[in-house]
Amino acid sequence: MNTITGHEKITKVKSRPIGRTAAYWTVTIILAFSIALSGIGQLMRYGGNVDLVTAIGFPLYITNILGAWKLLGVIAIVMPGYPRLKEWAYSGIFFLMTGAALSHVFAHDYGDGGFHVILPLFYAALGIASWALRPKSRRL
């Protein structure tokens, strides 16, 4: 017969919801891949990056700055540890993408079907989703 003396401890096993973790990594990988490709394209001045930047009145050297920031932000978000750096990277991607969308709006350069505005806002939304879904080990 079992008797309870009051000194026993019941331990809870903490489990992370698999769906939330899978959603985090799916969103984060899509975000990281998209931002990294964009950053590499800007650093190499590949494709329409030159026309896109000069059409809204920015100097061409801005592609070097933005491309480097994008790659550094992706590295910070994907690598383990450094939760404060991740917070800065997420906020940097948000401001970078919303700033890009607003720059195109103010320059009246919407692209085909608003593509120059919708795509950066989509990336900003991915950044918000990745930030909101991140596991506790990646939070402050």
Secondary structure, DSSP 8 states (H G I E B T S, - for coil): -----S-----------HHHHHHHHHHHHHHHHHHHHHHHHHHHT-TTHHHHHHHTT--TTHHHHHHHHHHHHHHHHHSSS-HHHHHHHHHHHHHHHHHHHHHHHHTT---GGGHHHHHHHHHHHHHHHHHHH--GGG--
